[in-house]
Amino acid sequence: MEHKRSTAPYLVILVLCAVTACGSSAASDPVAAVAVSDAEGERVRLETADESFDAFFRARQHGDPRGGLILLHGQNGHADGLDAIRPLRLGLSEAGWDTLSLQLPSAYRNADRARWLARSPQIIARLTSAIDWLKGRDIATRAIVAQGASGASALQWMVTQDTQGVRALVMISTPLSADDEIDGLAALRQAKLPILDIYAERDIAAVLDTAPARRLAARDAKNTRFRQQAVAGATPGFRGLEAGLLADIRAWLSANTDTPGPNAKR
């Protein structure tokens, strides 16, 4: 599988279009994601067997090398989204992580969770491609951070595929239900690796209402390395509380990934 690096400047506009022509009706308008900042990293072009896609890579800036960390945005976000993804991909690279944030298949505005979860095979293919790309740079992927319903896809991957050295999963505002396209609760009952289930205290109803079921599923799995945490005062997207979200995730990853010391390979 060949991976190509883009030479595009860091001032990036990502326009996601899932149809040939974007109609004017609300029902046919795709989510348009625009990143007007510089990417503060390297924009790369990755490939699966069926398609190519963009990602943002940022090498570790400070601290001992922790390994690779892949970020998966939620259905209304993008690879440099301000709601959690950008603060984490930048902040965790300051803490020793090589971060790779993937652009996932585009979603239509107001698309329900089922339509996003139906894209799970594409998401998993892109995740696998990203792991291969990091491996090609001699970086072992040690953790995945997944936002929203993308957490269900990552969880399914972790219990059905060779995790290739991935040691932990962080799910941010992820609802799991037995009634979804992916039975996330069944997957969680099989999961043995460390999982952080973190969400906003005033998150969307789908996340809050399924929190007890997620906790019980992890208990059924006898997963003593599952932790569920609500960020006090936070609303969906964690706007204004990004620093606290970063600190919580950074501390949990340090405690649960058995990351290498200063003399180990990245």
RAVEN-V489980 format. One line per field, one symbol per residue. phi: phi as a letter, one per 20 degrees, with the letter a starting at -180 (. if undefined). psi: psi as a letter, one per 40 degrees, with the letter a starting at -180 (. if undefined). burial: # if it has 24 or more other ideal C-beta (glycine too) atoms within 12 Angstrom, else .. Layout:
phi: ???
psi: ???
burial: ???
This chain:
phi: .eddefdffffddddececfcefefffdfffddcdeffflrdecddcdfdadbebddcfgdbnffdoecdddfefddbfcffenffgffeffffdoeedcdeeegfcfgmffffffffeggfffffffffffffgfemdefdbcdcdmffffffffgfddcfflnfdacdddldecbfeegdfffffffdfdfgcdddbegdffgffffegfffffffffflefdecdbdegmedgnmgncfffffffffffffecdlffefeeff
psi: hhhhhieiiehhhhhhheidhhieiddehihhhhheiiefahhihiiadeiiiiihhhiidiiiheaihhhhiadeaiefidgddddddddddeeeihihhihiiiiiheiidddddeedddddddddddddddddefhhheihhhiaedddddddddeeihefeheihhhhfhhhieeidhgdddddeeheihhhghiidfiidddddeddddddddddefgeehhhhhhheiihefhefdddddddddddddeeefiiadeii.
burial: ..#..#.....#.#.#.#...........##.#.#...##########....########....############################################..#.#..##.#################.#.#####################...#.#############..#.#.######.#.########..##.##..##.###.##..#.#..######..#.###..##.###.###.###.##.##.....#
